[in-house]
Amino acid sequence: MTLPALSVVINCHYPYLPVPAKDDPVSQEEQVFFESLSENYLPLLELFERMEIYGVPFRLGMTLSYSLCSLLKNERIMERYQNWLESRIAFGLREQKRVTGEQRVLAAFYLNRDTERRDALIINYGMDLAAAFEKFQNRGRIELLASTATCAFLPFYASIPEAIQAQIETGLVYHRKLFNKTPGGFWLPDLGWKESLEKFLLDYNFSYTIVDEKSLKNRPHEPVQTPRGLIVLGRDSGALRDIDEAFAPPDKETGGENNGEKIYRRHFTDAGFELSPKALGDLYRGARSATGYRYWREGKKSRVLYDPEKARALAAEHARLFLEKRSAVLEAAAETGGLTAGQPISLCVFQADDLGRFWHEGAFFLGSLFSLAAAQKKIGVYAPGDYVSAQSRLPALEPESASALAGDYAEPLLDASNDWIYRHLFRALQRMIGMTERFPADTGLKERALNQAAREVLLAQSSDWAKILNPACKTAQSAEFAREGIEGALRNFTTIYEALGSNYISTEWLTALERSHPLFPNMNYHVFGRKR
């Protein structure tokens, strides 16, 4: 490894959705998930395919959370997504008749896009996007990191090691089942680090993890090795600041014509919230929803028609500037940082939404970044595991407790809007651990109930619920959805716990619950057992 290293990691996650009945209307949360498929994941797969066709070398890291994969693998949900796409295509055909001039050209652009994505979903990917990402893993293009079973903020459970053990072990087991490969890296949800996590990651044979640069005393360009041998890489927050500059207010002197605020597509002005119910047709069913037809570019005062070609040209220019800044930062780190390792690294962590739903040109930016890096040969682009395997000597350091959440540690997960969760959750965890001792070798209906209890506790541990309940986090999901998610999981667990105590379980009720929450097939409740 002779060049400074740039490593891109994309975190792909969506909160768990219960499987809807066949004829249920599309909920707000399902709508946002479908938008994510169209704006985040299909564009990424399109980008990977395009780079392979044109011979652009690329390598990056990704996380695909289990809750996301459970949705991608669910036939009913993916069929509903196909129907959702079909409704957007029908809307696009009507838009071709409604709008005129340049706006009609843009409507045709969106119609063609939706049609191509529907065809790719069915023909290219066989309705299975998780398998499509696995193919790129097998081709050596992406490195998939494992993570927790449900997006649990692990430092909160330091006093209950069985809870951490269950999250990591279950996540690892199902990562292997999904992607047929043993991962070397582990993704900490929200990059939440605490010293006690080191033992668990090493016990499950992970070689490295990623933390926020605050955990490395704001020195992100040189990874460290913990006293027991775990390699820890730091997120480079400066890389995200470089991206944010693309959306900075326009310069007063130049008028900002080359600024993202004036040229990139505006996210929040969708035709679904502007047109009359009659114009929306079947898309209006008593409530408005996004159509994906967003005609306007950024700009606070005027409505100027979005131009995809100009926006992509700007994304390519921002990729050039981004690469230039990262190269300069890494060069300075190599010269003045007193590095022990051979080459510095800039680890750029993106949320999938930030390269798709919220930044329509994000995938094009990423493709330009890989193309420019290959052409300039001033910086090497690697997956994080590639960099780790090339290191022979790293400084010894115990990272400090921190996370990527706002504030100094984990305040968004623990304030007046959501702190009530934890007393109920910790009680359920203790009961779950106790049940593994009370029922050490049960079979049949009892075993099914115990396995479902374990699923419900894992689901209750997801930090998604706390984030959605916190207004400051500004998520796309509703507080009602989060409250039902956490209260429903805890209620289901308690029902099972009490039923096992009274030695009566409703087979009909349990079967219905298993069907609506088809998480973790072949679950083994002993994952919550105390290690001897």
Secondary structure, DSSP 8 states (H G I E B T S, - for coil): --S-EEEEEEEE---------TT----HHHHHHHHHIIIIIHHHHHHHHHHHHTT----EEEEE-HHHHHHHT-HHHHHHHHHHHHHHHHHHHHHHHH--HHHHHHHHHHHHHHHHHHHIIIIISTT-HHHHHHHHHHTTSEEEEB--SS---GGGGTT-HHHHHHHHHHHHHHHHHHHSS--SEE--GGG-B-TTHHHHHHHTT--EEEEEGGGGTT-TTS-EE-TTS-EEEEE-HHHHHHHHHTTS---TTTTTTTSHHHHSB-SS--GGGTS-HHHHGGG-SSS----S---BBS-SS---B--HHHHHHHHHHHHHHHHHHHHHHHHHHHHHS--SSSS-EEEEEEEGGGGTTS-TTHHHHHHHHHHHHHHH-SSEE--HHHHHHT-S---B----SB-SSSSSSSGGGSSTTTTHHHHHHHHHHHHHHHHHHHSTT--HHHHHHHHHHHHHHHHHT-THHHHHH-GGG--SS-HHHHHHHHHHHHHHHHHHHHHHHHT---HHHHHHHHHH---STT--GGGGS---
